[in-house]
Structures are given as C-alpha cells and as structure tokens.
Amino acid sequence: MTKSTSLLLATVVAFGMMATTASADIKKGQKTYLKTCKNCHGNGTKGAAMHTQDEWEDLFAAGGANIIKKHVGTKAEPYFNGDGFKESSQDLRDFLFEYGSDSGNVPSCG
C-alpha cells in the first residue's frame, strides 16, 4: 500500500471511532431509565411506548425543555433540573426514541 492509501485508511478508521464514541448510547439510556423513571412510568417497554418516536424527539428538543416542563411539580422535577439529566439526557432520549410506540422495537428490560 502506498503512504497516501494508508493515511486515508487510518483517517477513515479514526473518524469512524470518533463518531461511535461521540454518539449517545441506548444501553446507557436504558440503565438511566430503569434507575430514574421506572418507579413512575413502569418498565422500559411501557415507558418508551408512552410516545411515538416523533413525540420523543419533540420532548427532548432544545435540551429537553418539553420533558422538563412535563415534570414540573412532580417528584422527578429535581432530577430533570439537575446535572444528572443534563449528563444523561441524550442517552435517555436515544433509548426512548429507539423503543417508541411506533418503532416496532422492544427493549430487553421488558
């Protein structure tokens, strides 16, 4: 292989690894859901099926502004206004989106 081909291949692999690392993680979102949402909304299947994928997208738009509004006045309000939600919101969104009511997917957490 020539040096330019090797460099190109290395660049493609590096960008592929960065894209995977930068993306949110559905499994982390599942763990977050089970830890923070299960008591109020039931298991992952029931919770994710509360909304369609488009509805989950809308709820988590603009930093989760709409889902934060939905939880004002509930016992979950401190979580949604805290650092925990800010850190895990993308993972949680990806989990709920992946298993939304119109997705046809069923999470393993039942």
Helices and strands as residue ranges (DSSP letters): H 3-22, H 26-36, H 38-41, H 44-48, H 53-70, H 77-80, H 83-98
